[in-house]
Amino acid sequence: MANEASQLTQAVQALRPMVPAIDFDSCTRFYVDLGFRPRALDERLVEMHLGAFSFILQDYYVKEWADNFVMHVLVTDLDGWWKHIDALDLPARYGVRTQAPRQESWGMVANLTDPSAVLWRFTQARVAGDVAG
């Protein structure tokens, strides 16, 4: 059984969450502006790539689902990401919300919602030995 599970694990090529879009075209533009590279899968699905990572944006929306959906992005340079996000002026362009980086007990966190209200938490873990400020 363990060998079979190991073989199945090795057969996995990706884990890609399916992210809802209230307005598919606007959401696609939002993510492209943020830095994602789109690859159309069909007329209602776009795989959004950021380096080796990706998710699937879908032309499907349920408010309760989107309002409780969170993407956690662990980065090594939160300050650089925040400067990038802030310079894009996404709230004025897309009506989204941002929250500047702040210290939490385990690290720094900056928040961004997409046009569907999906929460993106850009985080940088505290280095061992650092003291929370």
N, C-alpha and C positions, 0 to 999 in steps of 0.2 A: 504494500500500500504506500509506504514512504517513497519508494522508487518511482511509482506511478505519479505521485504528487510532484516529485522533483522534475520529472519529464514534462508534466503539464505546466509547471512554473516556467521552465525553460522555453516552452512554446509560446508564452505571452510576448507580444510585440509592443503593446502599448496599453495604458489605462487612460481613457479620455472621457472626462465628464461631458454630459450633454447640457449645455447652457441655454436657457430660454431667451427668446427675443420677442419683445412686444411689437417692435417695428424692425423687421429683419434687415432692411436696407440701412437704416440709421445705425443699428447695432453693428453691422458689418463695418461701416465707415468708422465708427467709434474705435473698434478694435484695431483697424488698420492704422488709424491716427495714433493709437497708443503704441504701435510698433509690431503688431502681429502681421504675419504673412498669410493671406487666405488661400485656400485650395478648395474650390467648389467640388462637393461630392454629388450633389444634384441641385435642383432649383430651391430646395428648402433646407439644405444642410451645407455648411461651410466648415471645413477643418481649419482652425486658426492656429498657426505655428508661431512659437517664440523660441528660437533656437531648437533644441532637441525636445521641447515640450509642446503639447498641443491640447486643445479641447475642441469639441464640436458645437458650433453655434447652430441652433435650430429655429426654424420659422414656426415656433410653437410657444405659447405663453399661457401660464396659469398664475394669476397674481399671488396667491398664497404660497405657491412654490417659489417663484422668483423672489418674493419678500423674505424668504427663509434660506435662500441659496447663498453659500459663501465659498469663495475661492481663496485659498491661502497660498501666498507666493513667498517662499523663503528666498531672500536675496543676500548677497554679501555686501552690497552698497546701497543701503536704503536712502541715504542722502542723495545719491546720484539719481535714483528712481524718482524721488520726490521732486527734485529739480526738473526732471523730464516731464512728469505729470503736471506740475504747476505751470510750466511754460506753455503747455498745450491749451490752457484756458478752457478745459473741458466743461466746467459748469456753465459758462456763457454759451458755448457752442452746442452742448447737448442737454443742458438742464440737469446735470448729474451733481452729486455731492462729493466733496473731498474733505479729508481731515488730515491736517499736517501730522508728521511723525510725533509720537509721544511715547514716553517710557512706560512699559508695563513690567511686571515683576520678572519676566523671563526674557525681555528684549524690547526693541523698538517696533512700533506699529504705525503705519499710515493707511488710511482707508480711502477707497474710491468706490462709488457705485456706478454701474453702467446704466444705460438708458432704460433698462427693464427693472432697475432697483436691485440687481445682483450685487452683493457686496464683495469687493476684492480687498483683501488684507495683505498689504505688502509688509513683510516683516524681516527683521534682522535680529537673529539670536544674540544674546549677550555673550561675550567671550568669557570663558571660565576665568574667575578671579576678578572680573569687573565688579564694581559696586554700583547698584542701581542709584540713579541720581534723583 
